Amino acid sequence: MSTSTSPDLDLRGHPEVSLVDLLDRLLAAGAVVAGDLTLSIADVDLVRIELRLLIGSVSALTPLAGGEPR
């Protein structure tokens, strides 16, 4: 799994960031979370969970879906 961060979301140089500022930046830019989890015993898969999560504001994601921005 590869990760890439936007320069706007780079918080390494700012140790004190409020939760509101972090959520504002996250919703403005959007984020995609993807992951797979498999629980197996003796090479038999018992549980498989696939996670695909898209986080963003409606106004930021509407142009990506081909709709008209508000």
Secondary structure as UniProt FT lines:
FT   HELIX           7..9
FT   TURN            12..13
FT   HELIX           19..29
FT   STRAND          31..41
FT   TURN            42..43
FT   STRAND          44..55
FT   HELIX           58..61
FT   HELIX           63..65
//
